[in-house]
């Protein structure tokens, strides 16, 4: 009788341990899969960003599309430019070069 209880106890403990390990493997697999998807999506987003150039004349900043050389918006601060771009082009992402950002003082 005592031996049956120990067998049942160790069998239950083994099943719990095995279930825990399988849950860990599944969770790690899901995290890796999500990370891969996010990496691909981020890469696609960056590649599809619209290249812009920012010019500064006195206290006003002007934003131009590099590909079409067309005017997009203007503002007196970086936050205002970001807000205007988001309002005018809500589903777009924009990319200015680091050099251009330094030139206009947006470090």
KOLSE-918899 format. One record per residue: residue number from 1; x, y, z of N, C-alpha, C in turn; residue in one letter. Coordinates in steps of 0.02 Angstrom, whole numbers. Layout:
N
[NUM,[X,Y,Z],[X,Y,Z],[X,Y,Z],"A"]
...
! end
This chain:
107
[1,[41,-59,0],[0,0,0],[43,63,0],"X"]
[2,[95,64,39],[141,120,43],[177,130,-23],"X"]
[3,[194,76,-55],[229,79,-119],[185,109,-173],"X"]
[4,[120,95,-175],[74,122,-223],[68,198,-216],"X"]
[5,[67,222,-154],[63,294,-142],[125,329,-169],"X"]
[6,[185,301,-157],[246,331,-183],[248,331,-259],"X"]
[7,[226,277,-290],[223,274,-363],[177,329,-390],"X"]
[8,[118,335,-360],[70,386,-382],[99,456,-372],"X"]
[9,[131,467,-315],[160,533,-301],[214,551,-353],"X"]
[10,[260,505,-367],[313,519,-415],[286,525,-487],"X"]
[11,[235,485,-502],[204,490,-568],[171,559,-576],"X"]
[12,[135,582,-526],[103,648,-528],[156,703,-532],"X"]
[13,[209,696,-492],[263,746,-494],[295,747,-563],"X"]
[14,[308,689,-593],[338,685,-660],[293,717,-712],"X"]
[15,[228,704,-708],[181,734,-756],[179,810,-750],"X"]
[16,[181,834,-688],[182,907,-678],[247,937,-706],"X"]
[17,[302,904,-693],[367,928,-718],[368,928,-794],"X"]
[18,[345,874,-824],[344,868,-897],[298,922,-927],"X"]
[19,[241,933,-897],[195,985,-921],[227,1054,-917],"X"]
[20,[262,1067,-863],[296,1132,-855],[349,1141,-909],"X"]
[21,[388,1089,-922],[441,1094,-973],[411,1103,-1043],"X"]
[22,[357,1068,-1058],[325,1076,-1123],[296,1147,-1131],"X"]
[23,[269,1175,-1076],[244,1243,-1078],[301,1292,-1092],"X"]
[24,[359,1280,-1062],[417,1323,-1074],[439,1321,-1147],"X"]
[25,[442,1261,-1175],[462,1253,-1245],[412,1289,-1290],"X"]
[26,[348,1280,-1278],[297,1312,-1319],[301,1388,-1312],"X"]
[27,[310,1414,-1251],[314,1486,-1241],[375,1515,-1277],"X"]
[28,[432,1481,-1273],[492,1504,-1307],[482,1505,-1382],"X"]
[29,[449,1454,-1408],[434,1451,-1480],[390,1510,-1501],"X"]
[30,[339,1526,-1462],[294,1581,-1478],[331,1648,-1475],"X"]
[31,[375,1657,-1425],[414,1719,-1420],[460,1727,-1480],"X"]
[32,[493,1673,-1500],[538,1676,-1558],[499,1692,-1622],"X"]
[33,[441,1662,-1629],[400,1674,-1689],[376,1746,-1691],"X"]
[34,[354,1773,-1635],[333,1843,-1631],[390,1890,-1645],"X"]
[35,[449,1875,-1617],[508,1916,-1629],[527,1918,-1703],"X"]
[36,[524,1860,-1735],[539,1858,-1807],[490,1900,-1847],"X"]
[37,[426,1895,-1830],[375,1935,-1866],[386,2009,-1856],"X"]
[38,[401,2029,-1794],[413,2101,-1781],[475,2126,-1817],"X"]
[39,[527,2086,-1819],[588,2105,-1854],[574,2116,-1928],"X"]
[40,[538,2070,-1958],[521,2076,-2029],[478,2138,-2041],"X"]
[41,[428,2149,-1997],[384,2206,-2005],[421,2272,-1996],"X"]
[42,[466,2275,-1948],[506,2335,-1937],[550,2349,-1997],"X"]
[43,[581,2297,-2024],[624,2305,-2083],[583,2331,-2142],"X"]
[44,[524,2303,-2153],[480,2325,-2208],[458,2398,-2197],"X"]
[45,[444,2415,-2135],[421,2484,-2119],[477,2534,-2134],"X"]
[46,[537,2518,-2114],[593,2564,-2125],[607,2571,-2200],"X"]
[47,[603,2516,-2237],[616,2520,-2309],[562,2559,-2345],"X"]
[48,[500,2559,-2320],[445,2594,-2352],[436,2665,-2327],"X"]
[49,[480,2688,-2284],[475,2756,-2257],[490,2806,-2313],"X"]
[50,[455,2861,-2311],[464,2914,-2361],[525,2956,-2341],"X"]
[51,[574,2961,-2385],[633,3002,-2368],[616,3077,-2372],"X"]
[52,[634,3113,-2320],[620,3185,-2318],[685,3224,-2306],"X"]
[53,[682,3287,-2326],[736,3334,-2312],[705,3393,-2274],"X"]
[54,[741,3416,-2224],[717,3472,-2183],[763,3530,-2194],"X"]
[55,[733,3587,-2209],[772,3649,-2217],[752,3697,-2162],"X"]
[56,[800,3737,-2140],[787,3786,-2088],[802,3856,-2116],"X"]
[57,[753,3899,-2113],[761,3969,-2133],[737,4011,-2074],"X"]
[58,[786,4043,-2041],[775,4080,-1979],[743,4033,-1928],"X"]
[59,[682,4046,-1905],[650,4004,-1854],[596,3959,-1882],"X"]
[60,[595,3947,-1947],[544,3905,-1978],[578,3847,-2013],"X"]
[61,[550,3787,-2003],[575,3727,-2035],[528,3707,-2091],"X"]
[62,[556,3687,-2148],[517,3665,-2206],[536,3593,-2222],"X"]
[63,[485,3552,-2235],[496,3481,-2250],[479,3468,-2323],"X"]
[64,[526,3433,-2358],[517,3416,-2428],[524,3341,-2437],"X"]
[65,[486,3314,-2484],[494,3244,-2503],[555,3239,-2548],"X"]
[66,[604,3198,-2530],[666,3192,-2568],[654,3163,-2638],"X"]
[67,[609,3114,-2643],[597,3082,-2707],[564,3128,-2758],"X"]
[68,[516,3168,-2737],[479,3211,-2783],[500,3284,-2778],"X"]
[69,[540,3300,-2728],[562,3368,-2715],[503,3416,-2705],"X"]
[70,[449,3389,-2677],[390,3431,-2665],[384,3450,-2592],"X"]
[71,[356,3509,-2580],[346,3534,-2512],[293,3492,-2477],"X"]
[72,[305,3477,-2413],[256,3436,-2376],[224,3475,-2318],"X"]
[73,[264,3509,-2278],[236,3548,-2223],[290,3594,-2194],"X"]
[74,[270,3634,-2147],[317,3679,-2113],[298,3684,-2040],"X"]
[75,[345,3708,-1999],[331,3717,-1928],[388,3754,-1895],"X"]
[76,[375,3778,-1835],[427,3816,-1799],[466,3773,-1750],"X"]
[77,[442,3712,-1736],[478,3666,-1692],[475,3595,-1721],"X"]
[78,[517,3553,-1693],[517,3483,-1716],[450,3450,-1701],"X"]
[79,[423,3462,-1641],[358,3433,-1622],[303,3456,-1670],"X"]
[80,[305,3519,-1689],[255,3545,-1736],[261,3511,-1804],"X"]
[81,[323,3501,-1827],[333,3465,-1891],[305,3394,-1886],"X"]
[82,[322,3359,-1832],[298,3290,-1823],[222,3288,-1821],"X"]
[83,[191,3334,-1786],[118,3337,-1780],[87,3352,-1849],"X"]
[84,[116,3399,-1886],[89,3416,-1952],[95,3357,-2001],"X"]
[85,[153,3323,-2000],[162,3266,-2044],[113,3210,-2027],"X"]
[86,[102,3199,-1963],[56,3146,-1942],[-16,3165,-1961],"X"]
[87,[-33,3228,-1955],[-101,3250,-1972],[-113,3247,-2048],"X"]
[88,[-63,3268,-2087],[-72,3270,-2160],[-63,3201,-2193],"X"]
[89,[-20,3160,-2164],[-6,3093,-2192],[-11,3042,-2136],"X"]
[90,[-72,3025,-2114],[-80,2985,-2053],[-51,2915,-2054],"X"]
[91,[-49,2882,-2111],[-25,2813,-2112],[45,2806,-2141],"X"]
[92,[82,2860,-2144],[148,2859,-2174],[202,2865,-2120],"X"]
[93,[261,2840,-2138],[319,2847,-2094],[372,2885,-2134],"X"]
[94,[407,2930,-2102],[455,2973,-2135],[525,2961,-2108],"X"]
[95,[574,2973,-2151],[643,2961,-2131],[687,3018,-2157],"X"]
[96,[720,3052,-2111],[769,3103,-2129],[838,3076,-2112],"X"]
[97,[887,3095,-2151],[955,3071,-2138],[981,3101,-2073],"X"]
[98,[1027,3066,-2041],[1058,3091,-1980],[1094,3156,-1992],"X"]
[99,[1127,3161,-2049],[1163,3222,-2067],[1115,3281,-2072],"X"]
[100,[1058,3270,-2105],[1008,3323,-2113],[980,3343,-2044],"X"]
[101,[970,3295,-2001],[944,3310,-1934],[994,3353,-1894],"X"]
[102,[1058,3338,-1902],[1109,3378,-1868],[1113,3448,-1897],"X"]
[103,[1106,3454,-1964],[1110,3519,-1996],[1058,3568,-1970],"X"]
[104,[998,3543,-1957],[944,3588,-1934],[939,3591,-1858],"X"]
[105,[982,3554,-1823],[984,3557,-1750],[937,3509,-1715],"X"]
[106,[915,3456,-1749],[872,3405,-1718],[913,3345,-1698],"X"]
[107,[958,3352,-1652],[1002,3296,-1634],[968,3253,-1588],"X"]
! end
